[in-house]
Amino acid sequence: MPTLTIFNAAPAGPAAEPAAPRSTGRPIPAVVGADLEVPVKGGRRVRYANLDYAASAPCLEPVSAAVAAALPAYSSVHRGAGYASQLTTARYEQARHTVRAFVGARTDDAVIFTRNTTDATNLLARCLPEDATVVVFDTEHHASLLPWKRAVRLAPPAFPGEAVRSADEALAAIDGPKLLVVTAASNVTGELWPIAALAHIAHRHGARILVDAAQLVPHRSLNLTALDLDYVAFSGHKLYAPFGAGALVGRRDWLAEGEPYLKGGGAVRAVGESTEWHDDPEPRHEAGTPNVLGAIALAAACDALTATGWTELVREEERLIARLRAGLAAIEGVRELSLWGDDHPRVGIVSFTVAGYSAREVAEALSGEYGIGVRDGKFCAHPFVRHLLGTADGGCEDGTASAVRASVGIGTTEEHVDRLIGALRDLVSRATAR
């Protein structure tokens, strides 16, 4: 039997915020399905322009290859003596080390594989001390806004400094255990949040911080240790690994003491008249057979992005998003949504409205007539989208009080961006003629 090597990788990634990219000179990996053709009005077929990366990113070819390579020896992990089980266990645990290195975690941090960011935040919510209070902004995705038993919700801040001040005041007024929850990059506007400053404020008040990194890690490097974050959560399906895995990474103590997220095999040390649960957070919260292939895929995506280097990835994304935003700004009747203004740093996400159309009408026309995929609605951030639109309430499914979101990533081309801009010009001219 070959030796199965597992190593403890050191935290990786730059220490600054926003992260300074590094260059490797390696080519950007390709995505699976880049040549997908879709039907459009008139019976034609066109190459698909996928501008919906913020919902789910396509699979990277190296990720698909890693899953294919693991399938011949696919077996259940842990406690198996057979070769296939041992090999699959080694790959699964190696994936844990890879994820730890990818987010620059501390060597003693727990890395728990989950289904996605929502699963990860709900897991942490179950493990908070009973008397813990959570401070969270109304700008958050529902995954970060809703799971908490006791929460103080803060209004959308008018500028980054106000976010820090509001968190400071809220945390100062709370006794007992407390957790600040904040996104690193908005899933609505793409704007980057001052997570280093917020972490400093949280720790000054004896609180911890959870960062929703779902929209950050596909676009920028993250160093949990350098930023002094307590927990980060993210999803594989937004990180070019759409195989149903995510991760919660962070301090072990609350996770080791919390009620097991799932009760079953693997989470226990012994079962008799009473049950003795594992002290280690990973087995304690990963009962049953885990999503082995999802974890392998997630690690492969982390490896692929790290190997490429962030200089090339960030440079290309910023070029495309600048082209998209400039094109939108030139179309009368198209309004980009922003919390902190046009010049605030952001990842490749833009949300907007089109005068004369509901968001659903725009998304359906872009798909059915131009072969363009975008998202419409409130993006699981209802309070925030209503705030940006200036509406007190409104439905989501019928397209009222909603917006259109275009998001870019690996595989996005200039032609995709230009096609969207041209299509929106067509729609606006039609609305004017009506």
C-alpha positions, 0 to 999 in steps of 0.5 A: 500500500502506498504511503498517504501523506498528510501535512499541516499547511501554514496559513497563506495569503497577504496580511493587508486589507484589501488583500494585495494580490500575488502573481505566479504567472500561471494561466487562469484555469478554464471553466467547464461549460464555457462552450454551452449554447442555449436557445433564444427567441427565433429558434437560434442558439447562441453561446451562453453568457453566464453573468450569474456567478454570485449565485453559483459559479461554474465548475473549474476544469481542475476541480472536475478533474480532481473529482474524476480522479477520486471516483475510482477509489471512492469509499466511505471515510474514517474507521475503514481498514480497506485500501479505498477507505484509507485513500478516500479518508486521506483525501478528505483530511487533506482537503481540510488542510487545504481549506485551512491554508486557503483562508490563512487559518490558525493551526489550531482552528477547526475546519468543519465541512458543511453544505454551504454558508447557510449551513455553516452559520446555522451550525455556529448559531447552535454552538453559541453560549446560551446567553450570547447576543449577536450584533448583525447589520440589516445589509446581510444575506439571510444566512447571516441575518436569520439563524440567531436566537438573540440578535441586535440588528443595526441599520444600513450604515451610510459609510464604512466609518459609520458601520464601525461606530454602530458596531462599537456602540452596540457591542458596548451596550451588551453584557455577556458573550457576544458575536458580531456578524458581518459580510466581507463582500456584499452579495447585492452590491459587491462592496467590500466591508471593513472587516479588519476594523470591525474585528478590532472593535469586536475584540476590544469589547470582548466579542467575537466576529463571524465573517460571511466570506461567500462572496469574497473568497472567489474574488480575493485572498483572505487571511483569517489570522492576519485579519484576526477573525474568529470565524469565517464561513463560505460555500464551494458552489460560489468558489467554482466547486459546485458539489454541495460543500462549504466550510466553517473555519474558526476557534474550537472552544464554542464548537467543541462545547456546542450541541452536535449539529447532527446526532449519529455515527462519527459524532460520538466516542461511546454510546451506552445508557448515556452518550459521550460526544466527541470533543473535537469539533470536526467529528462532533459536527460531521456525523454520518458519511460526509460529502467526500467528493464535495470536500475534495472539489472544494480543496481543488478549487482552493488549490487552483486559485492559489496556484493561479495567483490573485494578481491575474484574477483580480486584474481581469475581474476589475477590468471587466467590472469597470467595463460593465459599470461604465456601460451601465452608467451610459444607459439612461434609465439604468440605475446601479445600486450602491450603499457607499458610492461609486468609488468604493472598492468592490468585487465583481457584482453589480445590481441595478434597475431598468426604468419601465421594466420589473426585474423579472421582465429584464431577466427573462428578456435577457435570457430568452432573447440574448442568451444572458443569465443574470439574477433578479429579486432581492438576492436573499437580502430583502431588508437591504434591497428594500433600503437601496431601492427606497421602498418600505416593503414589496414582493420578491417573486413577482419582481416588484421592489426587486433588482437585477444582478450581474456578476462576473468571474473566471470564464467571463469575457468582454463579449459577455459584458458587451452583449449585456450592455447592448441588450439593455440598450435595446430594452430601454429603447423599446420602453421609450417607444412604448 
